[in-house]
Every structure is written in C-alpha cells, then in structure tokens.
Amino acid sequence: RMKQPPAKVGDVIEVNCPELFSQFISEEDYEVGKVSRNCTAFGWSETFPHYVDACLYEEGNSSHPDMYYVSVKALYTVGYSTSLVSLTTAMVILCRFRKLHCTRNFIHMNLFVSFILRAISVFIKDGVLYAEEDSDHCFIHTLECRAVMIFFHYCVLSNYFWLFIEGLYLFTLLVETFFPEKRYFYWYIIIGWGTPTVCVTIWAVLRMQFDDIGCWDMNDNAAIWWVIKGPVLASIMVNFVLFVGIIVILVQKLQSPDIGGNESSIYLRLARSTLLLIPLFGIHYTVFAFSPENVSKRERLVFELGLGSFQGFVVAVLYCFLNGEVQSEIKRKWRSWTVNRYFAVDLKHRHPSLASSGVNGGTQLSILSKSSSQIRMSSLQAETPS
C-alpha cells in the first residue's frame, strides 16, 4: 500500500502510481498515472480512479485513453435525443385522441414519460458533471451536483419499474379471464412512481450519513449501492420470468386448432411477438445484469448506454407509430378534417351570403355536419372489404 502524506479533513491528495505497475507493462506503453484520495472525518476514502484504471494501460491504447468514452458519449447522446423527440411526439398523439384513452395506452404513456425523464436526467447529469472537458468531476461536491444524481437515479429506477409493470400487465391479461384493469391501474401508479421514490430517498439518506464524498456519482460502498442496484436487478429478473411465461402462453395459443395456419406461419407470428416484447420488457438488460461491474466494462458501456439509449425510440415506433389502432385514428381524423375543410371552402364560394350570415349559421353547420358524416360513412363502407 502507498504511504499517505499528511492532510487535513477535506483535502484531496493526488500521487503518482507506484512503480510496481511499470513491471507489468513494456516501457514504451507505460505512462505515469495519478490516483487521488479524499481526507474525511472517518479516514481516507477509496482511491479514485481505481489503480487498475489509472495505472494499467492496455497495449496500443495508451496514446488515446479517452477517445473510447468520448465515442460512447456521442453515441448515447444521439440515442437519447432521438428517443426524446419520438417519445414526445408519441405522447402528444396518445393524449390528443380520446379514442386511444384506455388502460393499456395509459401504461404505455407512463412508460414513455419514464423514458423521457431518463433522457432528460442524462443530459442534465452530463451538463453538470462534464461542463468542462478538463475539469475533474470527482472534486465536485455541491448540493446542486448531488441533487442531479438523486434525480438521475430516480428516473432510471422509475424506467425499470415501468418496464416491469408493462410485463406484469400483459402477463395478467393473458392469465386472468376477468381482469379489473382500472382498479389495478392505481396500484401500477404507486409501484411505478412511488417505489423508486422510497428507494432513492433511503439511498440519499445513507449516502449523507455514511458515504458523503464527492458528487455521489462514485459507488464504492457496495452495501449502499445495493439500495439502488437491488431493485433494478429484481425488476430485470422478474420481467425475464414474465417474458418466458408469456412466450410459453403464446406458443400454446398459436398451436391451438382454433387459430389455424401452417407450422411456418405459427413460428413466424411467435418470432414477431417475441421481437416486439424484447424492447417493451427491457430483456436486453439481462445480458450484463448479473455480471460484476468491473467485468467487460467497455462492452457494457456500449450495450447499456449506446444501444440502450435507442430503446425509447424503438418503443415509441412499435407501440405508437406502427400501432394499427393509432394509425386508423389518425387517418379518420385526417379524413374528417379534409372533408370539413372541403365543404367549408366550397360553401363559402357558392353561398357567400350564407357564410357571412349569423341567422343561418346554425342551419349551415348542421347541414355541413350531416353531409360530412354521410360522406365519411360512405367512404368507410367503400374501404371495408366485402
């Protein structure tokens, strides 16, 4: 162990890496790194960054040690920006049309909000921690910085819980014949937004009491970090079990003689259903869910931050933009608006006195409404296959 120089409470001491590490790396690839420690009232904090990250350089990567993380940051910035725009548009569509208001879409809307908050929290966190590229965020310990980390963990945890609720809702629909959706919806709200509030509050209190170091972005105390990590892993594990159960139910339903179809079409529909459920349930998180955080760190960053940032975009496209119910409602509104606009313009050109007369205004609107409804019914009958 390195001998620590004398320091006062609150000081940050930075020292060079021990020469011991130079024995494991060739001279041309070795660069002298630096590690730091905080002097706290409870003694020295853990070193940051870790000795392995600061003192050991992989061969060929010593000249550009930070370009990898810059590329990952650029990738997830594009991903979260794309997800934010698409999810906001999907929320406007689902809120605008009343016929789309049902328990299923209300759950989708809460999931969309959790994705939106997660993207916003990532942008806020990056803006506060990495406002200047040459600044060391390990030294930041302001109240604003810690509040940002609390908000970030709350948004991430809420997103995982709403993914869990999507899986639970669909599984319950398939299992129970009579399902009181509205009564259970209030419990979904409590679980989706209330449970993360409790977990993050407990985590913040524990950090303040036992690990009040820096900006709270380093999670060296494993016991405290499990207050956040534990519920996340639990939601991922339960959602995976629900996912497997739903696939089994789908296989049984598709193989039923009432469904019909040959074997190839059955498996095609099953594969399609499986691919649709993976982003909705967040099944891709199971790849690195139970592996240690120091194992495959680079691959984990690309998979969870890079590809995971596009999950909101994929969910918005699959469950809003490509949804047949949403598309038919948009087409219906568009036809209604087009017909009403056509009759309004045509009536104005043919009978300008009626358009400007207040006496016949009610009659004009009633005629226009009846005409547009008749044309809409005839167009629907024409589109319906015999």
Secondary structure, 3 states (H helix, E strand, C coil): CCCCCCCCCCCEEEEECCHHHHHHCCCCCCCCCEEEEEEECCEECCCECCHHHHHCCCCCCCCCCCHHHHHHHHHHHHHHHHHHHHHHHHHHHHHHCHHHCCHHHHHHHHHHHHHHHHHHHHHHHHHHHCCCCCCCHHHCCCHHHHHHHHHHHHHHHHHHHHHHHHHHHHHHHHHCCCCCHHHHHHHHHHHHHHHHHHHHHHHHHHHHHHCCCCCCCCCCCHHHHHHHHHHHHHHHHHHHHHHHHHHHHHHHHHCCCCCCCCHHHHHHHHHHHHHHHHHHHCHHHHHCCCCCCCCCHHHHHHHHHHHHHHHHHHHHHHHHHCCHHHHHHHHHHHHHHHHHHHHHHHHHHHCHHHHHCCCCHHHHHHHHHHHHHHHHHHHHHHHCCC
